[in-house]
Amino acid sequence: MPKNRLSLLLIAVVLNLVSSQACKGTGPKNSMVRGLDGPSSTVQDQHAFVKVRDGTFTLNDHSFAFAGTNFSDLALSNAFSGDIQTAQVNGQTIFPQIDILMANYAKDGIKVLRLWSFACEGARTGVLGNPLIKQDRSLNDRTMPQLDYVIASAGRHGLKIILPLVNFEPEYCGMEWWVQNVLSASESGQNRLKWTCFDSKTMEALKIVPTNDCSSVQPKQSDSTVLTVATRELFYTDPEVTLAFQSHVKSLLSRTNIYTGRTYADEPAIMAIELANEPHTSDHYECLTTGIGIKTLEDCKREMPNPKLRGALVAEWLATTAAFVHANDRNHLVTSGEEGYRSSHQDPNCLTKNQWLHDGSKGVDFERNAAIPAIDFLTNHLYPDNWNVVMADLDWFNTCVIADRARIAKANNKPLILEESGFNNQAYSGKTSDYVKDRPYSMSRVYRYAVAAGYQGLMVWQATEMISSTEVAKRDSMTFPIVALQSNQLTYTAEGQVMVKAAECLSVFAGDLSRCVFLCATSVQVDSTGKGINPDGNICYRLAANASAPAFSATNQGTIITTSVAADQVGLASSTGGDTAGSTQTTADLYPLCPTGVVTNNGWGWTADKQLCQKSERTSAQLLSSGHCSCTAAP
């Protein structure tokens, strides 16, 4: 593997935390959630549909809390770094890369995968040479077999899939494509078509106009231009567009998978049908549309209509479309796919920062949508760095967003998942760079908040696998490629923090210690999140679970949490060397000796205050060669 790959197995963060959530006893029975050996998957699970019972996901009458990932392009022709590979077996086309990927995901403990079911011919951005949906709005029989295969392979490997139907943004197949494709096909449709004037830099909707002419609209900045685009929000309201889209949805649900012989509506590998990826509106659209050709974005920022009116447009579409999906698919859960924006907030402190999260300007209201009867579970997509929530405000973000949305879900007796979350691997202009060099810590902190609040699934954007020693599945700036190393080279704490042995850290990350996560010596003071600075100047973390981490139970025999005991930082004198301390250095400053009566596993155990302890002192060399255990979480 090339040494300069940023490769951290954050799946462990999700898996360990969600495993703990599953073990709290919610739901009919505790599911067997396993650690690094992969999830417990039976033939019965593979043929069963995920359900919701009394606010809890269930699978085969067991509670179903899960770790997951997005791989948006997996069913598309650009899924991998090269051309998609195929082979012929018994007269059928197979996709070996997809099988390898699914097997690796299952091994890593991934249970749920989310990917696009859309890619439209002629889409304005994200154009593909091999779309899934043709210009005439029919499914493309030449490319749909890849989506068929993804579903079939997921089912064979015990994974479940969330399948969004359309994108709000224009990429691949946005609402804009449907509006223009349908309404431009008839004179009456053309008369109903409206146009949005976008600033090319900020992509803000400056005005809505009745004709395809934004020449009178000025951009916000001198180096910007104004784009004229079909008004995508007509997707929510125009009856002809609605009928066309519903016809497509019905065709998709009734399609027979050529590999399983089942219709999509009868596929147990599909967990849920998602109405849209991030349904909302352009900023202040509900105001702009009351003054077409007159009101500007600045007018609407000043006007700010009644909060009770904000989000009604999207809510009505969600209710109608969810009911339509249920009428044509009796097996699958339905969810909205929204980010979690609200139109108000009951806590005044939550309106002091990042007001747009709670002022209704996004045209969607999480609380209103949570009450829609046909929506079976709720989603959040949380991106603190993209949203300019600085690291110092993460506790505020937890209270005002993460825990608040969980409160709303609980009030409606519906499960909530963190369906997307991630951090950029580089700084972007206008965005906070607080998280760039410490993404694992940032992710684990968000996940601990989510699990403590009661989220029942955590899905990173996005974890991709090495398909071979040289080929990685498609990546973007938020991707966490999974490193292709043996399990004894990567280790994890019971609270889900990722750690790498000193030697492997220097090798894999080419000596960039900012990409490595180390344990704090016992003498180091740490903050409330467990973060500190070791004497060698490296960021470190306290192993013990902090107050915000979920409670652990020693009685859950079905839960195995692979616990880190191996990272040897004692010999790290600089960012250029290896283990300089030699084999006689002891490790008592990192791990105390276990008190009498503590049950140990491979020489390791837990103290009453949840500190990892060792049965006897070991040298750093011994620690690096034999410092692993698979043991139940701290009591």
Secondary structure, DSSP 8 states (H G I E B T S, - for coil): --TT-----THHHHHHHHHHHHTT--SSS-----STT-----HHHHTS--EEETTEEEETTEE--EEEEE-TTTTSTTSBSS----EEETTEEE-HHHHHHHHHHHHHT--EEE-----BTT-SBS--SS-SB-TTS-B-TTTHHHHHHHHHHHHHTT-EEEEE--BSSSBTTBHHHHHHHHHTTSHHHHHH--EEEEETTT--EEEEESSS--TT---SSTT--EEEEE-TTHHHH-HHHHHHHHHHHHHHHH-B-TTT--BGGG-TTEEEEES-BS---STTHHHHGGGTTT--HHHHHHH---GGGTTHHHHHHHHHHHHHHHHH-SSSEEE-------S--S-GGGGSS-GGGTSSTTS--HHHHHT-TT--BEEEEE-TTTTT--GGGHHHHIIIIIHHHHHHHHHTT--EEEEEE---SS--TTS--TTGGGHHHHHHHHHHHHHHHT-SEEEES-EEEBSSSS-BB---TT-EEE----GGGEEE-TT--EEE-HHHHHHHTTT-GGG--EE--TTS---TTSEEE-TTS-EEE--S--TTS----TT-TT--EEE------TT--SSS----S-TT-B-TTTS-B--TT---BTTEEE-TTS-EEESS--BHHHHHHH--EEE----
